[in-house]
Amino acid sequence: MRPLKHGLFAGFLLTLSITSGAAEPGDAMLAERLLTGLSIETSEALAEPVRRSRVALERAAQLRAIGDGPRATLAEGEARAWAEYANALANVSRREADAAQARTKILKLVEAEKRSRADYEMVSRQVSRLRTELSRVESEPVAPLETPGSKHGVRAKRKGGQ
């Protein structure tokens, strides 16, 4: 009875490995997908990992063509590793560019804040000077208005005797 159980278990594991292998894309396919996504990147840092990944894919295809499956699988794994490395470099490069843009925006905002603060201080000083001037003017005694023909602040009669 034991050999039958072991045989069934081994068959189950074999079925799982076959179905899981079929469900997951191979290293070559993943490497191609990553390289296709990286085709728009122009960074010099990506040139070497992308080149090495493509060379490994070509070597894997040649090995498969001559029937050397195990070495072809290893070459596909190498291609995938180089493609993942190139993809990681591209992500870092994009994040560094985003960080540089954010730093530039922050510096512009800091400069604008400094200008605003200087403008505020200038306007504040002007308001303070105007308040001082207004207080001085309001505290001075006001001389009576003199009109032509009147003497010493006495009102002139209106036309018509009123």
Secondary structure as the mmCIF struct_conf table of DSSP 4:
data_model
#
loop_
_struct_conf.conf_type_id
_struct_conf.id
_struct_conf.beg_label_comp_id
_struct_conf.beg_label_asym_id
_struct_conf.beg_label_seq_id
_struct_conf.end_label_comp_id
_struct_conf.end_label_asym_id
_struct_conf.end_label_seq_id
HELX_RH_AL_P HELX_RH_AL_P1 ARG A 2 ALA A 23
BEND BEND1 GLU A 24 GLU A 24
HELX_LH_PP_P HELX_LH_PP_P1 PRO A 25 GLY A 26
HELX_RH_AL_P HELX_RH_AL_P2 ASP A 27 LEU A 38
TURN_TY1_P TURN_TY1_P1 SER A 39 ILE A 40
HELX_RH_3T_P HELX_RH_3T_P1 GLU A 44 LEU A 46
HELX_RH_AL_P HELX_RH_AL_P3 ALA A 47 ALA A 65
TURN_TY1_P TURN_TY1_P2 ILE A 66 GLY A 67
HELX_RH_AL_P HELX_RH_AL_P4 GLY A 69 SER A 139
BEND BEND2 GLU A 140 GLU A 140
HELX_LH_PP_P HELX_LH_PP_P2 PRO A 141 LEU A 145
TURN_TY1_P TURN_TY1_P3 PRO A 148 GLY A 149
TURN_TY1_P TURN_TY1_P4 HIS A 152 GLY A 153
HELX_LH_PP_P HELX_LH_PP_P3 VAL A 154 ARG A 158
TURN_TY1_P TURN_TY1_P5 LYS A 159 GLY A 160
#
